[in-house]
Amino acid sequence: MKGVKEKVYHAWKTGTFPSPATKTLGIKILELSEGRSLVEMTVDPNHHNMSATMHGGIMADIADAAMGIAIATTISPEEDFTTMEMKISFFRPHIKGPLRAEGTVAKRGKRVAFAEAVLKNQLDQIVAKANGTWLFLDA
């Protein structure tokens, strides 16, 4: 069985999805390096709320994916992790088209990591920012 880090790099190299959740939302990895990821999804009306803009929970999903994938680049094969908490601030609505999220590891400790994500639309405008804390799990 592949470790989390190996799964992330495999998904990036093959253009596939790193998890069932990213597959459901169509989130793909565009760029990957140690402590950093750039992911993208295409937003359509299936991702909308009742106001016909992208649902905030789905925006949080792409932010969580970007940060989690960035953290995955820092782990050893026997490590795993889970999101402990996350905060997101929304700056403008997003209606349709590509939405990118850049995830970066702000601090990687032995038991926890802190990460940030910036979400941008196709005009390179910041749509939202998120940050969170991840717990490393015992194998």
C-alpha positions, -999 to +999 in steps of 0.1 A: +000+000+000+013+035-009+020+061+017+002+095+016+033+113+002+037+087-025+000+089-035+003+127-038+033+126-060+018+098-081-014+118-086+006+149-097+028+129-121-001+111-137-027+138-137-051+118-115-068+126-083-050+121-049-082+111-030-119+102-035-129+137-022-106+155-047-120+133-075-156+141-066-148+179-068-124+176-097-094+190-078-062+183-096-026+190-086-009+215-110+024+221-091+041+204-062+073+210-043+085+205-007+060+223+015+040+238-014+011+228-037-010+244-064-043+228-071-072+237-093-108+229-099-134+241-124-164+256-108-198+251-124-235+255-111-232+221-093-209+239-069-233+268-062-253+278-031-288+293-033-273+327-043-258+311-075-222+316-063-197+290-052-206+274-019-183+283+009-180+248+021-166+237-013-142+266-012-131+254+021-126+219+006-102+231-021-083+251+006-081+221+028-069+200-001-042+225-011-029+227+025-031+190+031-013+182-001+015+207+008+019+190+042+019+156+025+052+166+007+069+169+041+061+135+057+080+102+059+065+070+044+052+058+078+036+091+088-001+101+083-020+132+094-054+148+098-068+183+099-074+195+134-089+229+127-092+253+098-103+289+093-113+305+060-120+341+051-140+349+020-132+381+001-152+379-031-177+355-047-166+330-073-192+319-099-177+298-126-145+287-142-111+277-128-103+283-091-068+278-079-055+273-044-019+275-034-011+257-002+021+263+018+034+248+050+040+277+074+055+255+102+062+218+104+067+204+139+071+169+152+034+165+161+016+193+144+019+215+113+005+248+103-004+257+067-020+285+047-039+286+014-047+315-010-075+309-035-075+329-067-098+332-097-089+333-134-082+370-131-056+363-104-078+380-078-078+367-043-111+350-035-103+336-001-076+328+024-074+299+048-051+286+075-052+255+096-035+231+119-028+194+112-020+166+136+005+139+127-009+104+136+011+074+149+015+047+123 
